[in-house]
Amino acid sequence: MKSVVKGWIPVAVVLLAAVSAWGGSAILNPDEITSIRKVMESYRNAWLANDVEGVLGSFTQDAVLMPHHGVEPVVGMKAIREFWFPGTAAKTTILKFVRNVDEVGGEGGIAHIRGHSEVAWRVEDKGTAEEWRTHGTYLAILKKQGNGKWLITHLIWDDVPNERVK
């Protein structure tokens, strides 16, 4: 019995070190889960309000987007701003953004949230307008900041190819 206990000590130390490096060992409490859901709801509402700073304010400065259909990852706030809000003449308006939450979890200062989403938008450029929509799945990883606020560090989504409505 003594040798079995000795054998588990190194394993336990490695596991504790890994959990500590990941952000702690405390399972998320109900208030943290509510806060994480609120971050994602604020993000969704910012898109619906065409609030660029609200959308970007949901992310850490070094956040990573992992878009659909094999698009290369977008790393850092400057690249994210250019990816979603390029300085072009075209105006994009989000018409519908439904986001269902299927799971929230995590430990310590790291959390994940996943689910399904549906998005519809209008693109106006040079007097023409087109409407599009899509739906799919998403996964966001969030990190608790020093001030207690949760922010998205990674966002990945996959969806069916965009469908032109008009």
For each residue, the residues with C-beta under 8 A, 3 or more apart:
1: 4 5
2: 5 6
3: 6 7
4: 1 7 8
5: 1 2 8 9
6: 2 3 9
7: 3 4 10 11
8: 4 5 11 12
9: 5 6 12 13
10: 7 13 14
11: 7 8 14 15
12: 8 9 15 16
13: 9 10 16 17
14: 10 11 17 18
15: 11 12 18 19
16: 12 13 19 20 25
17: 13 14 20 21
18: 14 15 21 22
19: 15 16 22 24 25 107 108
20: 16 17 24 25
21: 17 18
22: 18 19 107 108 110
23: 106 107 108 109 110 143 144
24: 19 20 107 108 109 110
25: 16 19 20 107 108
26: 29 107 108
27: 106 107
28: 32 33 36 104 105 106 107 111
29: 26 32 33
30: 33 34
31: 34 35
32: 28 29 35 36 106 111 144 150
33: 28 29 30 36 37 104 111
34: 30 31 37 38
35: 31 32 38 39 149 150
36: 28 32 33 39 40 104 106 111 113 142 150
37: 33 34 40 41 101 104 113
38: 34 35 41 42
39: 35 36 42 43 58 142 150 151 152
40: 36 37 43 44 58 99 101 113 140
41: 37 38 44 45 99
42: 38 39 45 46 54 58
43: 39 40 46 47 54 55 58 152
44: 40 41 47 48 97 99
45: 41 42 48 49 51 54
46: 42 43 49 51 53 54 55 57 58
47: 43 44 50 51 55 94 97
48: 44 45 94 97
49: 45 46 54
50: 47 93 94
51: 45 46 47 54 55
52: 55 56 81 85
53: 46 56 57
54: 42 43 45 46 49 51 57 58
55: 43 46 47 51 52 58 84
56: 52 53 59 77 80 81
57: 46 53 54
58: 39 40 42 43 46 54 55 151 152
59: 56 63 77 80 151 152 153 155
60: 63 143 145 151 152 153
61: 76 77
62: 75 76 77 153
63: 59 60 75 76 77 80 151 152 153 154 155
64: 73 74 75 153 154 155
65: 73 74 80 83 154 155 156
66: 73 74 154 155 156 157
67: 71 73 74 83 156 157
68: 71 136 157 158 159
69: 158 161
70:
71: 67 68 74
72:
73: 64 65 66 67
74: 64 65 66 67 71 79 80 83
75: 62 63 64 79
76: 61 62 63 79 80
77: 56 59 61 62 63 80 81
78: 81 82
79: 74 75 76 82 83
80: 56 59 63 65 74 76 77 83 84
81: 52 56 77 78 84 85
82: 78 79 85 86
83: 65 67 74 79 80 86
84: 55 80 81
85: 52 81 82
86: 82 83
87:
88: 125
89: 125 126
90: 123 124 125
91: 123 124 125
92: 121 122 123 124
93: 50 121 122 124
94: 47 48 50 97 119 120 121
95: 120 121 122 131
96: 118 119 120 133
97: 44 47 48 94 117 118 119 120
98: 117 118 119
99: 40 41 44 115 116 117 138
100: 115 116 117
101: 37 40 104 113 114 115
102: 114 115 116
103: 112 113 114 115
104: 28 33 36 37 101 111 112 113
105: 28 111 112
106: 23 27 28 32 36 110 111 112 142
107: 19 22 23 24 25 26 27 28 110
108: 19 22 23 24 25 26 144
109: 23 24 143 144
110: 22 23 24 106 107 141 142 143 144
111: 28 32 33 36 104 105 106 141 142 143 144 150
112: 103 104 105 106 139 140 141 142
113: 36 37 40 101 103 104 139 140 142
114: 101 102 103 137 138 139 140
115: 99 100 101 102 103 137 138
116: 99 100 102 135 136 137 138
117: 97 98 99 100 135 136 137 138 157 159
118: 96 97 98 133 134 135
119: 94 96 97 98 133 134 135 159
120: 94 95 96 97 131 132 133 165
121: 92 93 94 95 131 132 133
122: 92 93 95 129 130 131 132
123: 90 91 92 129 130 131 132
124: 90 91 92 93 128 129
125: 88 89 90 91 128
126: 89
127:
128: 124 125
129: 122 123 124 166
130: 122 123 164 166
131: 95 120 121 122 123 164 165 166
132: 120 121 122 123 162 163 164 165
133: 96 118 119 120 121 162 163 165
134: 118 119 159 160 161 162 163
135: 116 117 118 119 159 160
136: 68 116 117 157 158 159 160
137: 114 115 116 117 157 158 159
138: 99 114 115 116 117 155 156 157 158
139: 112 113 114 154 155 156 157
140: 40 112 113 114 152 154 155 156
141: 110 111 112 152 153 154 155
142: 36 39 106 110 111 112 113 150 151 152 153
143: 23 60 109 110 111 150 151 153
144: 23 32 108 109 110 111 148 149 150
145: 60 148 149 150 151
146:
147:
148: 144 145
149: 35 144 145
150: 32 35 36 39 111 142 143 144 145
151: 39 58 59 60 63 142 143 145
152: 39 43 58 59 60 63 140 141 142 155
153: 59 60 62 63 64 141 142 143
154: 63 64 65 66 139 140 141
155: 59 63 64 65 66 138 139 140 141 152
156: 65 66 67 138 139 140
157: 66 67 68 117 136 137 138 139
158: 68 69 136 137 138
159: 68 117 119 134 135 136 137 162
160: 134 135 136 163
161: 69 134
162: 132 133 134 159
163: 132 133 134 160
164: 130 131 132
165: 120 131 132 133
166: 129 130 131
